[in-house]
Each structure stands twice: as structure tokens, then as C-alpha cells.
């Protein structure tokens, strides 16, 4: 299950998935349901005529929602032209039944309601339902994904047996993109500058949403490909961003000097991510330490004695942080759970992104927590939160790189 979800996330974070969504949006006029529409015993539009109006090449420059609303207006104009005659027929029927004008108008309102519901099935877009229908239709996925790298993996995109369950969070960007792609009026044309931080944590679909929302803005995109938590990123990320945002004369500026960590902390952290081509300003400090779990309280006391104002005990997950909170006697608040943190606190690793602390104490540095290849990236993020002091703690079976480094310490 975890591997399936991981592959699902990889696919939905790809440029190919954005292309699939674009193809789906373009194909929708051919996929939406159509039916004959009758009013007062007369056909006001056949399904063929409705389909032709949806796919008219002269209107494809408009968002689909605009085209459908225009179609709906055209259909209602035909209804309004027939309505006086129909109301006379209903008055005659009411007279024969011994009923009055109110009855005739009530029947007219009821008929209009039935007709409106039939129209809305064709002209009103439920983007979440459309997106869900895409994921539930293997034939659509296969056809729309043809020629894309993800075409052989479309089975990972299909939902489980509970198809009526709420869409997971990772689908929010795809739904938002379809909404901006199909609708009109969502763009903020008066915004001229957008700054995106932590660029490595956003997918091509996320950037496509931003591009649609801010069509006239310049973008400043800042990130570190070595500090991605959810997805593996490399230098091609910036090419993808440039391609998706499609702004004129993009400039890539690479910054290689770190002002956060001491020289020793940055060099140590680089063992997790050798591709992190970054130098530190010449600010020396203490070497990072490897300590057993029973030294945690002693290290906290040493940090406090040194006058550090922020001492973060970083756990891999929220659950791990809560477990350590209990083990340490519930003396330290937990970031994201307690409103007031104080100088010493527990912090789930995902919440520390972009933050810095005087001292960072990394908990659970063992194979069970950080034994996978992709966990090296998480350790790099955790270690580079430290400004002045870094310590790593493990019980049994510490991670191999710590064992190797410890032998040379």
C-alpha cells in the first residue's frame, strides 16, 4: 500500500501528469454527456446539435465553462420563444380541470425545473466529479496518457474500491488546475510579482495553477533541490518550472554560499547529500556529536548553559515527537500542537522546513527510522536546521553512516 501511494505521488508530481490533465480538459467537450432536449412537445435541440455547439472550433479560445453557459443561454432563448404558447396550453388544461391561473403557472415552473436539471447535467461542470471520473476510467487514462512516460503506470492512479470517499490531499492541485483551466474569472490580473519559496516541494501541476491564477505576474522561484521532503528533485526542476510558467527570458541564478550553518555542520550534513554543492561562510563551530539516547537531557542542559534560545528536538514524524514527549516526561511542548513552545521543544521534521534553531538535536537516528535511501534527504534537512550546535541520538542499530563516522571521530 505504501509503495502504491508513493508511486501515485510520483506520477501526480510529474510533468507528464500535467500533460494528461491538459489533454483531458481539451477532450471534455467530446466526453461530456449530451441528450435531446424537448419543451412543450417540441425538440429545442438534438444531442448532435448540442455536441456540435460544445466542440465548435470557433469558440475553443474560450474556457469550456464560458462555452457551456453560452450554450445554456441559447437553449433558454428557444424555450422563452415557446413559453407564451405553452402557458396558453397549460391555462386550457387548468380550465378543463377546474383549476385557475396559479395552477397553470405552477405547472410551467415545474416543467422549467425539469428542463433546467436536464440542461445542467450537460452545461454545469462539477470539477471534482470530472476528475474522479478520469481516475475511475482506465480507457480514458490509457488513451490520454498515450506517448507519455506515465502511460504504463496509469493503474497507480486509479482509486481503491471506496470510490465515494473524499479525494486525498495530493489531488487538490489537479482539481484546482482543472478548475482554472475550464473556468473564467479566477485569474488575478492585477498581481504583477509572485515569490515562490521552497520551490522543490511543488509539482508542475502546482506551478501550472499559479501560472493560471497570476497570468500577468513575474515569478521569483527560490528553492533547494536537496531539501525536498515528499518528492525527489534534481536540477531539471528549474527547467520544468520555466516550461510550465512560460515567462519570457527566464534567468537561473545559482547561489552556493550558506549563511545559516557553521562550517562543521554544513560539511557534516553534506554526507547525506553529496550533490549539495554549497559552501559555508567562514564561521567555525563545534563538531556535530553522536550520542546515545540516555544523553539527551545532558545535551539539552549543555545547550541551555551555552545560552541557546531555541533548542529543537527533531523527530521524524508527529507520532514520533509525541512518543518522545512521553519518554521525556511531557516536559517539552510539541511544535504544531502547543501554542507556546519556549526555548526547548519537540518538532516533527516536516514542520521544521525553512526554519532554523540555535541547536538541533536529531532523535531516532537508527535504521528503523532512517534506513532507506530516500531518508538521507530527510537527514540533510534535519541537520541543516542547526545554526550553532548539532547532535544526533540513537539507541540500538544506529544508521550506518553514523557508525562509520563514529569510528573515525
N, C-alpha and C positions, 0 to 999 in steps of 0.2 A: 504493500500500500504506500509506504513512504517513497519507494523508488518510482512508483507510478506518479505520485504527486510531484516529485522532483522533476521528472521528465515533462509533465504537464506544464510546470512553471517555466522550464527551459524553452518549450515551444512557444508559449504565450509571451515570452520576453524576446522573441526573435523578430528580425526584420521580415522574415517570410510570413509570420502570422499577421503582421500589419498588411502585407500584400494580399493575404487571404481575405481580410476584412474589407479591403477596398474592392476586391472582386465581388464579394458578397453584396456590398452596397450597390455596385453597378448592376448586378444581376437581379436585385429585388423587384424592379418593375415587371420582370418576366416571371417572378416566383410568387408574388402576392396573389391571393385568391380573387377571382372575378366571377360574377354571376349576372344573369339577366335581371334587369330592374323594370318592374311594371307598376303603373299607377292608374287607377280608375279604369282598369281593363285595357289599358294601352301600354305598349312597351316604350319606355322612355329611353332605354339604352340596352343594347345587347352586350353580352360578355366580350365579344370580339371588339366592339366599339370601345368599351372601357379599357381593354388591354391595349388597344392601339393608342388611346389617349395617354396611358401610362408610359408607353415606350416611344412616344413621338420624339424624333431626333431634334426637332426644333426647340424643344423645351428642356433638353438634357443639361443645359448650363445652369438650370435652377435646381436647388435642393429638392429631393424627392417629396418631402413634406409639402413644399410650396406647390409642386405639380399636382399632388393629390387634393389639396384644398381647392385649387382652381377647377379640377375635375368635379369635385363635390358642388362647387358653386354653379357650374354649368348644368349639372343634373337637377339642382334645385330650381334653376330658371325654367327648365322644361316642366317641372312639377307645378310651379306657380302659374304657368300659362294654362294648365289644365284645371287648376283648382276651382275657379268660378263655376265651370260646368259641373265639376264633381260635387261641389257644395249644393247646387240645384238638385242633382240626383239624390243626394242624401236628404234634402228637405222633403222631396217627394216620398222617399221611403219613410221618413219620420211621420209624414202626414197620414200615410196608409196605416201606420202602426198606432196612430193616435197620439203621437209624441210631438213635441214642439221644436223650435229653433235650437234650443240648448242641446237637445239630443243630437241633432244633425251636426252641430259644431263639435260635439264630443266625439262623434264617430270620425269626423275629419281629423281631429287631433290624434286619435288612436291610430288611424291609417298613416299619418305622417310619422308617428313614433316608430311604427313597424318599418317604414321605409328608411328612416334615419338610421336605425340599427343595422339594416342591411347595407346601407352606404358605408357606415363607419367601419364595418368589417373589411372594407376594401380601401378606405381613404384615411383611416386613422392608424398611426404607427405606434405599436407597443414595442419599444426597442428591446426591453428585457426579454419579452416573449420571442421576438425575432431572433435575438442572439441565442436563446435557449434552443430554438428550432434548428438553428445551424449546427449546434453541438450534438443534437439528437439525430441528425440526418447523415449517416455515413456516405450516402451517394453524393450529397452536396459537398461534404468535406473533401471527398476524393476528387470530384470534378473541379472545385475551386482551388484545390491545392496542387493541381497538376503542374509539374515542372518546378515546383518549389522543393527545397531541401526537406521540408517537414512532411511531404506527401506520404511518405512511408510510415509516419508515426501518428497519423490522424486518430488512430484508435485511442491514444492517450488523452485526446481532447474530449472524448465522449463522456458524459456524466454517468454516474452509477445508477442503480435501479430506482433510487428515490429521486425521480426527475422533477418532482414538485417542490423539492427543498430549495431554500434560498440559494442564490448563486454565491460561490465563495468570493472572498475579498479580491483574489487575484484576477477576477473577471471584471472588476469595476472599471478599469481603464478601457477595456474593449467595449463595454457598454457605453461609456462616456464618448469614446471616439465615434461609434456608430451614431450616437445622438447628434454630435456636432457635424458629422458627415451628411446626415439625412435631413437635418433641421435648418431653420433660418432664424437668425436673431440672437444666437448665443455668443457671437464674437464681440469682444471689447475693442473696438477700433480706435478708441482714444488712448489706449495704453501704448506707449512708444518704447519702453525699455523693460525687459524681463530678466531677472537674475535667477539662475537655477544652481543651487548648491547640492553637493553630494550627487553629482551627475551620474556616477556609476551605479546608483541604485534605481535608476529609471530605465524603462524599456523603450524601444522605438514607438510603441503604442502610446506611452505616456507623452513622449515628445510630440507625437502627431496631434494629440489632444491640445497641448499647449500651442502648437502652431495654428490650429484652427481657432482657438479662443482669442489669440492675440496676433491677428494676421498682419498688422502694420508695425509690430514691435521689432526692435533689435534684441538679440539674445546674448547674454553673457553666461556661459555654462562652465562651471567650476567643479572639478572632481579629482578623485584619486582612484585609479582602477584597482589598486591593491587593497582598497578598503570597502569592497562590496560585500554585503552580508548575505543576500539572497541569491545572487546570480554571479557567475564567473564573468569577469570583464577583462578585456585587453584593449590594446591601442585602437583596434578597429571601432571601438565605441564612438570615438570622436568623428570618424568618417560617417558612421550611421546617423549620428546627431545632425551633422551638416547636411546629409542627404535628406533626412526627414523634414527638418525645418526649412530647407531650401531657401536660405537667405543669400543675397549677393555678396561676393568677395569675403567668404569666411576666413578667419585667421586663427591658427592654432599656436598658442604660446605655452611652452613647457617650462614650468617652474621647478627647479631642482634643489632648492635650499629650504630646509625646515627651521622654523623659529620656535618650535614647541619643545622638543625633547633635548636632553643633553646628548653629547656625542656618544657616550657609552650606551644610553638607552636606545638611540637610533641604530647603532651598529648591532646591538643585540637583537633588536626587532627584525632586522633585515635577514636573519637566519630563517625566518618563516616565509619571507617573500623576497628572494634574491633579486627579482626583477624590479624591486622598488629602488629605482635609480635616484636616490635623494641624499644629499649631504646635509649635515647639521652646521649651524653657525658654531663657531669655536667656543662652546660653553661646556666645560668639563663637569663631571659629577661622579657620584658613586656608581660602581658597577652593579648591575641587576643581581639579585640574590635568588638562590633556590633553597627553599626551606621546607621542613616537614610541617604538617598541619598543626602540630602542638606549639608551633612558634608564632601563630597568627597574632595572639594577644600581645606577645612581646614586641612584635614588629609594629603593631598599632601604637604601643606605648612609646617606641623609639621615634616614630613619626611625629607624635604629639610633642615629645620633648624637643624635636628639631624645629617646632613651631609651624608645622604644615597646617594650613587652614582647611584643606579639602583632602580627605583620605578615603578613597573609594575601594571597597572590597568587591571586585567584579566577578560575578558568577555567569555561567554560560546562558542560563535561562531564568525566567521569573521563578519557576518552581525551585531551581537550584538556590536562588537567592533566599527564598522563603525557608528552605531546609537549613541553610547556613544561619539564618536568623534565629531559628530554634536552637541550633547547636551552640550558638554563642550567647544563649540566654535571653534572646529578644531585646538585647541592649541597643541595637543599632537599627535605625529606620531603613526602609527599603524604597529606593527611587521608583516613582510611579505608583506607590501605594500610600506612602505617608506624605503629608503636605509639607512638613518641616523636616529637613534632613540633618542639620547640624554639621559638625566637622568630620564625623566618621559615619559612613553609611554603606549599605549594600546596594549594588547596582546590577541589574540584568544587562548583559553585554549589549543587546540591541539598543538600549536606551542611552548608551554612552557615546554613540556615534556623534562626531562633531564636537564632543566636549573634551575638556582637559582638567586634570586634577594634579595637585601638588605631589601626591603619592598614589600609585595604583598597585593594589595587591590582588593578583590574579588567583582565583580559587579553582580547585579541581583540575589541576594541570596533570591529569592522568589519561591513560589510554581510553578508558571508558568514555571520557568527555571530549577529548581532543585527539583521538587516534586515527581519524580519517584524513585523507589527503586534503580535502577541502577545509578542514578545521585549521590548517596553518594560516589561512587568510583571517580567520576569526581571532587567532592568537596575535597576529600582526596588529589588528585593530585594537585589541585589548591592551597590548604592551605600549602602543604609541599614544595612549591616553595620558601617560605619566609625564609630568613636567620635570620633576627632580629625582624621584625615587621610585624604583620598580622592584617588586618581589613576587615570586611565583611559588605557589604552595601545592603540594601533592602528598597523598598518602601512599598507598601501595600502587605499584605498577605505574610510575610516572612516565610521561611521554618520552619516546626515545631520544629526541633532540635534547631534552633536558638532561637525560642520563649522560649522553656524550659530552655535553658542555660541562657538566658537573665533574666529570673525570679529569677535565683539564683546568678546573678552577683552582 
